[in-house]
Amino acid sequence: FSKIPVLSKDILREEGPRLKSRVLPPGRTEFLNRTGGSTGQPCEYWQDSVYDAGNMADKLFHFEQLGKTFGEPEMKIWGSDRDLMRDTSGLLVKVRNFVYNRRVENCAMLSDERIEEIVDSINRFRPRVIWGYIDGMFTISEYVLKRGLQVHEPAAVFCGGGTFFPIMQEAIEKAFRCPAINYYGSREMGAVACRCVSGDGMHITSHTHVGEVGDEHDGPIFDQDGELVLTSLTNYA
């Protein structure tokens, strides 16, 4: 891996079409994805169906580690309009949500009334796990604690989409009375790492990713701070 140059977003923007695989292995289909643009201009790139399936398998595996088996109710409380559109629109998506026994709630705009609606939905649906947008889950948890509301206790609340500060973990675990799990990933790389419940640190999904830390020359370093360098092992596209 040290001989492979680091791929930057600038290179992706400039050379995107030339980086797309011309031929996919049988059974794979490609699709175009793009970043959310949080660091500036959105960036487009290609991914494929096997990579996408591996992402879902990673999430199912970590759900099971916390006590949720396939088919038990799960709730996604998310704050990205683009992701919410993808997770709620179309017949195929509705069938998939039915199979996964999944309900989706929007936390992009959180008035007191909207938080009350989400809490009521949680209490009625009683999800085994919640997959939450970190800022939204923190806001909901603070509201629950401030108002002294009773909310259903899931096996775990998985948090993504932002930096997971200790004050957020404390509030979510106190409000929902269960572990709050930091789950790190990105649109480009998918599910990369998950917090270890029995100790400190993050478990890297090493069957689908290689995670390294690089110095200013992109060389691998150990036991030092540096740049996070990730390699996907499944995205042939």
Sine and cosine of phi, psi and omega as CSV:
sin_phi,cos_phi,sin_psi,cos_psi,sin_omega,cos_omega
0.00,0.00,-0.49,0.87,-0.03,-1.00
-0.91,0.42,-0.31,0.95,0.01,-1.00
-1.00,0.03,-0.14,0.99,0.01,-1.00
-1.00,-0.03,0.84,-0.54,0.00,-1.00
-0.92,0.40,0.50,-0.86,0.01,-1.00
-0.95,0.32,0.75,-0.67,0.00,-1.00
-1.00,0.02,0.85,-0.52,-0.01,-1.00
-0.97,-0.22,0.24,-0.97,0.06,-1.00
-0.91,0.41,-0.55,0.84,0.05,-1.00
-0.87,0.49,-0.68,0.74,0.02,-1.00
-0.92,0.40,-0.66,0.75,0.03,-1.00
-0.86,0.52,-0.68,0.74,-0.01,-1.00
-0.91,0.41,-0.65,0.76,-0.08,-1.00
-0.98,0.20,-0.59,0.81,-0.15,-0.99
-0.88,-0.47,0.24,0.97,-0.12,-0.99
-0.70,0.71,-0.84,0.55,-0.02,-1.00
-0.87,0.50,-0.54,0.84,-0.03,-1.00
-0.97,0.23,-0.29,0.96,0.00,-1.00
-1.00,0.02,-0.16,0.99,-0.01,-1.00
-0.97,0.25,0.72,-0.69,0.02,-1.00
-0.89,0.46,0.73,-0.68,-0.01,-1.00
-0.97,0.23,-0.52,0.86,-0.03,-1.00
-0.72,-0.69,0.79,-0.62,0.04,-1.00
-0.99,-0.15,0.53,-0.85,0.11,-0.99
-0.86,0.51,0.44,-0.90,0.00,-1.00
-0.82,0.57,0.65,-0.76,0.05,-1.00
1.00,-0.04,-0.12,0.99,0.02,-1.00
-0.97,-0.22,0.63,-0.78,0.15,-0.99
-0.82,-0.57,0.59,-0.80,-0.05,-1.00
-0.99,-0.12,0.37,-0.93,0.13,-0.99
-0.53,-0.85,0.46,-0.89,-0.02,-1.00
-1.00,0.00,0.74,-0.68,0.05,-1.00
-0.79,-0.61,0.21,-0.98,0.02,-1.00
-0.50,-0.86,0.42,-0.91,0.04,-1.00
-0.95,0.31,0.23,-0.97,-0.01,-1.00
-0.98,0.20,-0.22,0.98,0.02,-1.00
0.99,0.11,0.28,0.96,-0.06,-1.00
-0.92,0.39,-0.40,0.91,0.00,-1.00
-0.97,-0.24,0.27,0.96,-0.01,-1.00
0.72,-0.69,-0.78,-0.63,-0.04,-1.00
-0.97,0.25,0.75,-0.66,0.06,-1.00
-0.86,0.52,0.46,-0.89,-0.07,-1.00
-0.80,-0.60,0.73,-0.68,-0.03,-1.00
-0.99,-0.15,0.50,-0.86,0.01,-1.00
-0.32,-0.95,0.24,-0.97,-0.05,-1.00
-0.96,-0.26,0.62,-0.78,0.12,-0.99
-0.73,-0.69,0.16,-0.99,-0.02,-1.00
-0.73,-0.68,0.13,-0.99,-0.17,-0.99
-0.93,0.38,-0.54,0.84,0.03,-1.00
-0.94,0.34,-0.66,0.75,0.11,-0.99
-0.84,0.54,-0.71,0.71,-0.03,-1.00
-0.90,0.44,-0.66,0.75,0.03,-1.00
-0.91,0.42,-0.61,0.79,0.04,-1.00
-0.89,0.45,-0.62,0.78,0.06,-1.00
-0.86,0.51,-0.73,0.68,0.00,-1.00
-0.90,0.43,-0.64,0.77,0.02,-1.00
-0.89,0.46,-0.65,0.76,0.05,-1.00
-0.84,0.54,-0.72,0.70,-0.03,-1.00
-0.92,0.40,-0.68,0.74,0.03,-1.00
-0.88,0.47,-0.64,0.77,0.02,-1.00
-0.88,0.48,-0.73,0.68,-0.02,-1.00
-0.94,0.34,-0.53,0.85,0.12,-0.99
-0.86,0.51,-0.72,0.70,-0.03,-1.00
-0.91,0.41,-0.55,0.84,0.04,-1.00
-0.88,0.47,-0.45,0.89,0.00,-1.00
-0.99,-0.14,0.09,1.00,0.14,-0.99
0.97,-0.25,0.19,0.98,0.03,-1.00
-0.96,-0.27,0.84,-0.54,0.06,-1.00
-1.00,-0.08,0.37,-0.93,-0.05,-1.00
-0.86,0.52,0.75,-0.66,0.01,-1.00
0.98,-0.19,-0.37,0.93,0.10,-0.99
-0.94,0.34,0.50,-0.86,-0.12,-0.99
-0.88,0.47,0.65,-0.76,0.08,-1.00
-0.70,-0.71,0.48,-0.87,0.00,-1.00
-0.79,-0.62,0.70,-0.71,0.09,-1.00
-0.95,-0.31,0.87,-0.49,0.03,-1.00
-0.92,-0.39,0.98,-0.21,-0.24,-0.97
-0.81,-0.59,0.37,-0.93,-0.11,-0.99
-0.86,-0.51,0.10,0.99,0.02,-1.00
-0.98,-0.18,0.88,-0.47,-0.03,-1.00
-0.86,0.51,-0.62,0.79,0.00,-1.00
-0.90,0.43,-0.70,0.72,0.02,-1.00
-0.92,0.39,-0.63,0.78,-0.01,-1.00
-0.90,0.44,-0.63,0.78,0.06,-1.00
-0.88,0.47,-0.69,0.73,0.00,-1.00
-0.90,0.43,-0.57,0.82,-0.10,-1.00
-1.00,0.05,-0.06,1.00,-0.08,-1.00
-0.75,-0.66,-0.18,0.98,-0.14,-0.99
-0.97,-0.24,0.69,-0.72,0.11,-0.99
0.99,-0.14,0.44,-0.90,-0.05,-1.00
-0.91,0.42,-0.67,0.74,-0.02,-1.00
-0.87,0.48,-0.66,0.76,0.02,-1.00
-0.90,0.43,-0.66,0.75,0.01,-1.00
-0.90,0.44,-0.63,0.78,0.06,-1.00
-0.90,0.43,-0.69,0.73,0.00,-1.00
-0.89,0.45,-0.68,0.73,0.03,-1.00
-0.89,0.45,-0.57,0.82,0.05,-1.00
-0.91,0.41,-0.71,0.71,0.00,-1.00
-0.89,0.47,-0.68,0.73,-0.02,-1.00
-0.99,0.16,-0.11,0.99,-0.07,-1.00
0.83,0.56,0.79,0.61,-0.12,-0.99
-0.91,-0.41,0.68,-0.74,0.14,-0.99
-0.88,-0.48,0.61,-0.79,-0.06,-1.00
-0.90,-0.44,0.74,-0.67,0.06,-1.00
-0.83,-0.56,0.56,-0.83,-0.05,-1.00
-0.99,-0.13,0.84,-0.54,0.04,-1.00
-0.88,-0.47,0.41,0.91,-0.01,-1.00
-0.90,0.43,-0.62,0.78,0.04,-1.00
-0.82,-0.57,0.89,-0.46,-0.13,-0.99
-0.89,-0.45,1.00,0.06,0.22,-0.98
-0.98,0.19,0.19,-0.98,0.07,-1.00
-0.85,0.53,-0.64,0.77,-0.02,-1.00
-0.91,0.42,-0.64,0.77,0.00,-1.00
-0.92,0.38,-0.64,0.77,0.05,-1.00
-0.88,0.47,-0.68,0.73,0.03,-1.00
-0.87,0.50,-0.64,0.77,0.02,-1.00
-0.90,0.43,-0.66,0.75,0.00,-1.00
-0.92,0.40,-0.70,0.72,0.03,-1.00
-0.87,0.49,-0.67,0.74,0.03,-1.00
-0.90,0.45,-0.64,0.76,0.03,-1.00
-0.90,0.43,-0.66,0.75,0.05,-1.00
-0.87,0.49,-0.71,0.71,-0.05,-1.00
-0.93,0.38,-0.53,0.85,0.01,-1.00
-0.99,0.16,-0.65,0.76,-0.06,-1.00
-0.99,0.14,-0.50,0.86,0.04,-1.00
0.79,0.61,0.88,0.47,-0.04,-1.00
-0.93,0.38,0.55,-0.83,0.06,-1.00
-0.96,0.30,-0.61,0.79,0.13,-0.99
-0.71,-0.71,0.44,-0.90,0.10,-1.00
-0.89,-0.46,0.74,-0.67,0.08,-1.00
-0.96,-0.28,0.94,-0.34,-0.22,-0.98
-0.83,-0.56,0.56,-0.83,0.17,-0.98
-0.94,0.34,0.85,-0.53,-0.24,-0.97
-0.84,0.55,-0.72,0.70,-0.01,-1.00
-0.90,0.44,-0.65,0.76,0.02,-1.00
-0.91,0.42,-0.69,0.73,0.00,-1.00
-0.91,0.41,-0.58,0.81,0.04,-1.00
-0.91,0.41,-0.69,0.72,0.02,-1.00
-0.90,0.44,-0.69,0.72,0.03,-1.00
-0.89,0.46,-0.68,0.73,-0.03,-1.00
-0.90,0.44,-0.67,0.74,0.04,-1.00
-0.88,0.47,-0.63,0.78,0.02,-1.00
-0.91,0.41,-0.70,0.72,0.02,-1.00
-0.86,0.52,-0.70,0.72,-0.03,-1.00
-0.94,0.34,-0.65,0.76,-0.02,-1.00
-0.91,0.42,-0.65,0.76,-0.04,-1.00
-1.00,0.02,-0.11,0.99,-0.02,-1.00
0.91,0.41,0.59,0.81,-0.03,-1.00
-0.98,0.20,0.47,-0.88,0.12,-0.99
-0.99,-0.10,0.81,-0.59,-0.01,-1.00
-0.77,-0.64,0.58,-0.81,0.00,-1.00
-0.80,0.60,0.63,-0.78,-0.02,-1.00
-0.99,-0.13,0.96,-0.27,0.05,-1.00
-0.99,0.16,0.03,-1.00,0.08,-1.00
-0.95,0.31,-0.53,0.85,-0.01,-1.00
-0.23,-0.97,0.41,-0.91,0.16,-0.99
-0.90,-0.43,0.92,-0.40,0.05,-1.00
-1.00,0.03,0.74,-0.67,-0.11,-0.99
-0.86,-0.51,0.77,-0.64,0.03,-1.00
-0.58,-0.81,0.00,-1.00,0.08,-1.00
1.00,0.10,0.19,0.98,-0.01,-1.00
-0.04,-1.00,0.05,-1.00,0.03,-1.00
-0.97,0.22,0.75,-0.66,-0.12,-0.99
-0.99,-0.15,1.00,-0.02,-0.03,-1.00
-0.99,0.17,0.46,-0.89,-0.01,-1.00
-0.82,0.57,-0.60,0.80,0.00,-1.00
-0.90,0.44,-0.53,0.85,0.05,-1.00
-0.94,0.34,-0.72,0.69,0.02,-1.00
-0.85,0.52,-0.70,0.72,-0.02,-1.00
-0.88,0.47,-0.70,0.71,-0.03,-1.00
-0.92,0.40,-0.70,0.71,-0.03,-1.00
-0.91,0.41,-0.69,0.73,-0.01,-1.00
-0.92,0.39,-0.56,0.83,0.02,-1.00
-0.95,0.32,-0.64,0.77,-0.04,-1.00
-0.95,0.31,-0.66,0.75,-0.10,-0.99
-0.98,-0.19,-0.12,0.99,0.08,-1.00
0.84,0.54,0.69,0.73,0.00,-1.00
-0.40,-0.92,0.20,-0.98,0.02,-1.00
-0.90,0.43,0.67,-0.74,0.16,-0.99
-0.98,-0.20,0.88,-0.47,-0.19,-0.98
-0.96,-0.28,0.87,-0.49,0.08,-1.00
-0.96,0.27,0.85,-0.53,-0.03,-1.00
-0.85,-0.53,0.90,-0.43,-0.10,-0.99
-0.98,-0.20,0.74,-0.67,0.08,-1.00
-0.25,-0.97,-0.10,-1.00,0.04,-1.00
-0.41,-0.91,0.26,-0.97,0.05,-1.00
-0.88,0.47,-0.60,0.80,-0.05,-1.00
-0.94,0.33,-0.61,0.79,-0.18,-0.98
-0.92,-0.39,-0.20,0.98,-0.02,-1.00
0.97,0.25,-0.52,-0.85,-0.08,-1.00
-0.99,0.17,0.92,-0.39,-0.14,-0.99
-0.98,-0.22,-0.70,0.72,-0.11,-0.99
-0.42,-0.91,0.45,-0.89,-0.03,-1.00
-0.69,-0.72,0.64,-0.77,0.00,-1.00
-0.87,0.50,0.67,-0.74,0.10,-0.99
-0.97,0.24,0.82,-0.58,-0.04,-1.00
-0.96,0.27,-0.54,0.84,-0.09,-1.00
-1.00,-0.03,0.03,1.00,0.00,-1.00
-0.22,-0.98,-0.14,-0.99,0.00,-1.00
-0.99,0.15,0.33,-0.94,0.12,-0.99
1.00,-0.07,-0.03,-1.00,-0.08,-1.00
-0.84,-0.54,0.65,-0.76,0.13,-0.99
-1.00,0.06,0.88,-0.48,0.09,-1.00
-0.98,0.20,0.67,-0.74,0.06,-1.00
-0.97,0.24,0.98,0.20,-0.21,-0.98
-0.96,0.29,-0.22,0.98,0.08,-1.00
-0.99,0.17,-0.23,0.97,0.03,-1.00
-0.83,-0.55,-0.21,0.98,-0.05,-1.00
-0.62,-0.78,0.48,-0.87,0.25,-0.97
-0.94,-0.35,0.82,-0.58,0.02,-1.00
-0.93,-0.37,0.78,-0.63,0.00,-1.00
-0.70,-0.71,0.28,-0.96,0.15,-0.99
-0.90,-0.44,0.77,-0.64,-0.07,-1.00
-0.91,-0.42,0.44,-0.90,0.08,-1.00
-1.00,0.03,-0.19,-0.98,-0.06,-1.00
-0.92,0.39,-0.26,0.96,0.04,-1.00
-0.97,-0.25,0.22,0.97,0.01,-1.00
0.94,0.35,0.23,0.97,0.08,-1.00
-0.99,0.15,0.56,-0.83,-0.03,-1.00
-0.93,0.37,0.68,-0.74,0.07,-1.00
-0.76,-0.65,0.34,-0.94,-0.06,-1.00
-0.73,-0.68,0.57,-0.82,0.03,-1.00
0.84,0.54,0.50,0.87,0.06,-1.00
-0.64,-0.77,0.35,-0.94,0.12,-0.99
-0.98,0.22,0.56,-0.83,0.03,-1.00
-0.15,-0.99,-0.32,-0.95,0.01,-1.00
-1.00,0.02,0.71,-0.71,0.07,-1.00
-0.97,0.25,0.83,-0.56,0.00,-1.00
-0.88,-0.47,0.84,-0.54,-0.08,-1.00
-0.86,-0.51,0.63,-0.77,0.06,-1.00
-0.81,-0.59,0.83,-0.56,0.08,-1.00
-0.99,0.14,0.71,-0.70,0.00,-1.00
-0.99,-0.15,-0.02,1.00,-0.15,-0.99
-0.85,-0.52,-0.25,0.97,-0.11,-0.99
-1.00,0.01,1.00,0.06,-0.05,-1.00
-0.94,0.34,-0.48,0.87,-0.06,-1.00
-0.89,0.46,0.00,0.00,0.00,0.00
